[in-house]
């Protein structure tokens, strides 16, 4: 069993910043990719950012590129999402996800989510 736990969500005004954190654990689990997805009410889940530990490769959705930064510690199976210059359209539940395979768009292990609300 793999457990994924997120933290750091909250309410912030437009232009502000938040830092999300995530940790994955399991008896024999070692992540290959970790990332963030988000889902707003009435909208489909969308990819936000991910990191592939092999080569420290990062990936970003066009909508957040230049504003969000993903980082982490492979040895601790942890990842962070620094979100700057937040916009009201960033409002969503943010989910951390991970897997032992390389496909960062189809992870199998998910956290419960943390709410991010950006006011005007």
C-alpha positions as CSV (number, residue, x, y, z in Angstrom):
1,X,0.0,0.0,0.0
2,X,1.2,3.5,-0.9
3,X,0.1,6.5,1.2
4,X,0.2,10.0,-0.3
5,X,-0.4,13.0,1.9
6,X,-0.6,16.7,0.8
7,X,-0.5,19.9,2.8
8,X,-0.3,23.6,2.3
9,X,-3.5,24.7,0.7
10,X,-5.4,27.7,1.8
11,X,-7.0,31.1,0.8
12,X,-4.9,33.7,-0.8
13,X,-5.5,36.9,-2.8
14,X,-4.7,37.2,-6.4
15,X,-1.0,37.8,-6.9
16,X,-0.1,36.0,-3.7
17,X,1.8,32.8,-3.1
18,X,1.4,29.3,-1.6
19,X,3.6,26.4,-1.1
20,X,2.2,22.9,-1.3
21,X,4.0,19.8,0.1
22,X,3.5,16.1,-0.5
23,X,5.0,13.0,0.9
24,X,4.6,9.4,-0.3
25,X,5.3,6.3,1.7
26,X,5.1,2.5,1.4
27,X,6.9,-0.5,2.7
28,X,8.8,-1.1,-0.6
29,X,7.7,1.9,-2.6
30,X,10.1,4.2,-4.3
31,X,8.7,6.8,-6.6
32,X,9.9,7.3,-10.1
33,X,7.7,10.4,-10.8
34,X,5.7,12.7,-8.5
35,X,3.4,15.5,-9.6
36,X,0.4,17.7,-9.1
37,X,-3.0,17.8,-10.7
38,X,-5.9,20.0,-10.0
39,X,-9.7,20.0,-10.4
40,X,-12.1,22.9,-10.3
41,X,-15.8,22.6,-9.8
42,X,-17.5,21.5,-13.0
43,X,-14.2,21.0,-14.8
44,X,-12.1,17.9,-15.6
45,X,-8.9,17.1,-13.7
46,X,-5.9,18.7,-15.3
47,X,-2.2,18.2,-15.1
48,X,-0.2,21.0,-13.4
49,X,3.4,19.9,-12.8
50,X,5.6,16.8,-12.3
51,X,9.2,15.8,-11.7
52,X,10.9,12.7,-12.9
53,X,13.7,11.8,-10.5
54,X,15.9,10.2,-13.2
55,X,17.6,13.2,-14.6
56,X,15.7,15.6,-12.4
57,X,13.4,16.4,-15.3
58,X,10.4,18.7,-14.6
59,X,7.2,19.2,-16.6
60,X,4.7,22.0,-16.5
61,X,1.3,22.9,-17.9
62,X,1.4,25.9,-20.1
63,X,-1.1,27.7,-17.8
64,X,1.4,27.6,-14.8
65,X,4.8,27.8,-16.6
66,X,6.8,30.6,-15.2
67,X,4.7,31.0,-12.1
68,X,4.9,27.5,-10.4
69,X,8.0,25.6,-9.5
70,X,8.2,21.9,-8.6
71,X,11.0,20.5,-6.5
72,X,11.6,17.7,-4.1
73,X,13.8,15.0,-2.5
74,X,13.8,11.6,-4.2
75,X,15.3,9.9,-1.2
76,X,12.4,11.1,1.0
77,X,9.7,10.6,-1.7
78,X,8.7,14.2,-1.1
79,X,7.8,17.0,-3.5
80,X,6.8,20.7,-3.2
81,X,4.9,23.1,-5.5
82,X,5.8,26.7,-5.1
83,X,2.9,28.7,-6.5
84,X,3.6,32.4,-7.2
85,X,1.5,35.1,-8.9
86,X,-1.7,33.2,-8.2
87,X,-4.8,33.9,-10.3
88,X,-8.5,33.3,-9.5
89,X,-8.5,30.7,-12.2
90,X,-5.9,28.7,-10.2
91,X,-8.7,28.0,-7.7
92,X,-9.1,24.2,-7.4
93,X,-8.5,21.1,-5.3
94,X,-4.9,20.2,-5.9
95,X,-3.9,16.5,-5.8
96,X,-0.5,15.0,-5.4
97,X,0.2,11.8,-7.3
98,X,3.1,9.4,-7.8
99,X,4.1,6.1,-9.3
100,X,7.0,3.8,-9.8
101,X,6.7,4.0,-13.5
102,X,7.7,6.8,-15.9
103,X,4.3,8.0,-17.1
104,X,3.8,11.2,-15.1
105,X,0.4,11.8,-16.7
106,X,-1.0,8.5,-15.5
107,X,0.1,8.0,-11.9
108,X,-1.6,5.3,-9.8
109,X,-1.3,6.6,-6.3
110,X,-3.1,9.7,-5.2
111,X,-3.5,11.9,-2.2
112,X,-6.9,13.2,-0.9
113,X,-6.3,16.7,-2.2
114,X,-5.9,20.2,-0.7
115,X,-8.0,23.2,-1.5
116,X,-6.5,26.3,-3.0
117,X,-8.7,29.3,-3.3
118,X,-7.5,32.5,-4.9
119,X,-9.7,35.6,-4.4
120,X,-9.8,38.7,-6.6
